[in-house]
Amino acid sequence: MVFSARYFRLLAALCIVSPAPALADIPQPVRAMVDAAIATGDAAKVATVIEIAKATNPDDAAELDAIKAGFAHKQHELAQAKAREKEARIRSAGLFENWSGSGEVGASFASGNSDNTGVTLGIELKRKGIEWSHKLRGTLDYQRSNGATTRERYFLSYEPRYQINDGLFAYGLTQYEQDRFQGFAGRYAASGGLGYTVLDGDGVTLATKLGPAFRHTEYLDGSGESRLAVLAGMNFDWRITDRLKLTQDTNMVAETGSEATVIVDSANTTINLVTGLEAKISRRLSTRLSFNLDYNSNPPTDSVSTDTLSRFTLLYGF
């Protein structure tokens, strides 16, 4: 017992006299460089500075790694807090808040052997929430040649979506169009179904959708018909560069944008194809060159099955 007591007293004395080993102190210039990188909040810059500091101060590698891990943890917490704040702001937004969109205008004039005047107007509004998104669109195409109206088309649509998971979504659709040169005074369609986002990244977006539809057509002679139909659709966007975007539209639902939709019933198949190339001039201003093809497999009497339109328009985003 005496030996044990003396042993423990000696051990305690040694602990008091001999200091415990500590982490090496990072040199002040190195620490200042690391702190400056952290102050920027740029993770790539912090990683680069710490790697250089470890290469020039290998004895401080453990402490530098700890600093890097602490920075990453703090950035993760900040990102989560911002995401929660954004979600709360979106969920509490009023009906007329968080909308964005673009307006489109184009015109053409010709004189000489023939006098032609044409105008194209369009608007698109979008509202994106957590699960729900909404899209409103409207277009007007009007043209006169030698004093007679040769084209007059109006189009309106509303499409809500509910995101079920990362890829799967449910959609709804209502639309109205009028084009007396295609033989109808009014055509209404409503549809609902499921869609799936096939690609979403690296500047490319591709989504498909499928569902039943109901369509009512009013003809110029006053007659009308209602039919059940099937709607199949595709949305495609390809951002080639920051300033150049290709859109492909085969869409009865949408005149602009990047959708492809075919509506088929027992009497008529309707396809609207729009291929467009958009070039950004400034943050809000873009130009658009597009080719539009409208096809009806069973057009009214005295109307052709296919209409085409090429146009150059100016877009303003807001």
Secondary structure, DSSP 8 states (H G I E B T S, - for coil): -HHHHHHHHHHHHHHHHS---------HHHHHHHHHHHHHT-HHHHHHHHHHHHHH-GGGHHHHHHHHHHHHHHHHHHHHHHHHHHHHHHHT--TTSSEEEEEEEEEEEE-SSS-EEEEEEEEEEEEE-SSEEEEEEEEEEEEEETTEEEEEEEEEEEEEEEE-SSSEEEEEEEEEEEEGGGTEEEEEEEEEEEEEEEEEETTEEEEEEEEEEEEEEEETTS-EEEEEEEEEEEEEEEEEETTEEEEEEEESS-SSSSEEEEEE-SS-EEEEEEEEEEEESSSSEEEEEEEEEEEESS--TT--SEEEEEEEEEEEE-
